[in-house]
Amino acid sequence: MRNWFLISLVASIFVFGCTLPVHYMGRSYPPTTNVDIYYSPHDVKKDYEVIGKVNITAPNLPKAQNGILNEAKRRGADGVIYTNMQNLADVSNGMSFPPDKVLNADFIKYK
């Protein structure tokens, strides 16, 4: 019985420890399955409104982009406009680690 508890605990930590925290502020709509990606507001050729802002910290850009894309679908966005990217220096106990990436974006809904 004790072994089953330990296996469950380790599995839970692994599953929940791998999710990246996405910080979202804005409105939500029914989920969408297709989200357009933009790197400048000038690239959007349709009328739209910004429905929210999001940021995520991840060890690399593909993980950050994937996290934002999944959150956009969940929040019902029609598009994502990436607005800013930064490196986050992480120094702990005198040891330097590769910096995490902080990615910011706007979620948009077409009019």
C-alpha positions as CSV (number, residue, x, y, z in Angstrom):
1,M,0.0,0.0,0.0
2,R,2.8,2.4,0.9
3,N,4.5,1.7,-2.5
4,W,1.3,2.6,-4.4
5,F,1.1,5.9,-2.5
6,L,4.7,6.8,-3.3
7,I,4.3,5.9,-7.0
8,S,1.1,8.1,-7.1
9,L,2.8,11.0,-5.4
10,V,5.8,10.9,-7.7
11,A,3.6,10.6,-10.8
12,S,1.5,13.6,-9.6
13,I,4.6,15.8,-9.0
14,F,5.9,14.9,-12.5
15,V,2.6,15.6,-14.2
16,F,1.8,18.9,-12.4
17,G,5.5,20.0,-12.2
18,C,5.8,20.0,-16.0
19,T,3.0,22.5,-16.6
20,L,4.1,26.0,-17.2
21,P,2.3,28.8,-15.3
22,V,0.5,31.1,-17.8
23,H,-0.6,34.4,-16.4
24,Y,-3.7,35.7,-18.2
25,M,-5.7,38.9,-17.6
26,G,-8.8,39.5,-19.8
27,R,-12.1,38.1,-21.1
28,S,-12.8,34.5,-22.0
29,Y,-15.0,33.2,-24.8
30,P,-15.9,29.6,-25.9
31,P,-12.8,27.6,-26.8
32,T,-11.4,27.8,-30.3
33,T,-9.4,25.3,-32.3
34,N,-7.7,27.7,-34.7
35,V,-5.6,30.6,-33.6
36,D,-3.7,32.9,-35.9
37,I,-0.2,34.0,-34.9
38,Y,1.2,37.5,-35.4
39,Y,4.4,39.3,-34.5
40,S,3.1,42.8,-35.0
41,P,-0.3,44.5,-34.8
42,H,0.4,45.8,-38.3
43,D,0.3,42.2,-39.7
44,V,-3.4,41.8,-38.7
45,K,-5.5,42.6,-41.7
46,K,-8.9,42.1,-40.0
47,D,-10.7,44.4,-37.6
48,Y,-10.1,43.0,-34.0
49,E,-10.2,43.9,-30.4
50,V,-7.7,42.9,-27.7
51,I,-9.5,40.6,-25.3
52,G,-6.6,40.0,-22.9
53,K,-2.9,40.0,-22.1
54,V,-0.8,37.0,-21.2
55,N,2.8,36.2,-20.1
56,I,4.6,33.0,-19.5
57,T,8.1,32.0,-18.3
58,A,9.6,28.9,-19.8
59,P,13.0,27.4,-20.3
60,N,12.9,27.8,-24.1
61,L,10.8,29.7,-26.7
62,P,9.0,26.7,-28.2
63,K,7.6,25.7,-24.8
64,A,6.6,29.3,-24.1
65,Q,4.9,29.6,-27.6
66,N,3.1,26.3,-27.1
67,G,1.9,27.4,-23.7
68,I,0.5,30.7,-25.0
69,L,-1.1,29.0,-28.0
70,N,-2.9,26.4,-25.8
71,E,-4.1,29.2,-23.4
72,A,-5.3,31.2,-26.4
73,K,-7.4,28.3,-27.6
74,R,-8.8,27.7,-24.1
75,R,-9.7,31.4,-23.7
76,G,-11.4,31.6,-27.2
77,A,-9.0,33.9,-28.9
78,D,-8.9,34.1,-32.7
79,G,-5.3,35.3,-32.7
80,V,-2.2,36.0,-30.7
81,I,0.0,39.0,-31.2
82,Y,3.4,38.5,-29.6
83,T,4.5,41.8,-28.0
84,N,7.7,41.2,-26.0
85,M,10.3,38.7,-25.2
86,Q,12.9,38.8,-22.4
87,N,15.5,36.7,-20.8
88,L,15.1,36.1,-17.1
89,A,18.4,35.6,-15.4
90,D,18.1,33.0,-12.6
91,V,20.9,33.0,-10.1
92,S,20.7,30.8,-7.0
93,N,23.3,30.0,-4.4
94,G,26.0,31.6,-6.5
95,M,25.3,29.3,-9.5
96,S,24.1,30.6,-12.8
97,F,21.5,28.7,-14.8
98,P,20.5,29.3,-18.4
99,P,18.0,32.2,-18.4
100,D,14.4,31.4,-18.8
101,K,12.4,33.1,-21.6
102,V,9.6,35.4,-20.7
103,L,7.1,35.8,-23.5
104,N,4.2,38.4,-23.6
105,A,1.3,38.5,-26.0
106,D,-2.1,40.0,-26.6
107,F,-5.1,37.8,-27.3
108,I,-7.4,39.1,-30.0
109,K,-10.9,38.4,-31.2
110,Y,-12.0,39.4,-34.7
111,K,-15.0,41.7,-35.1
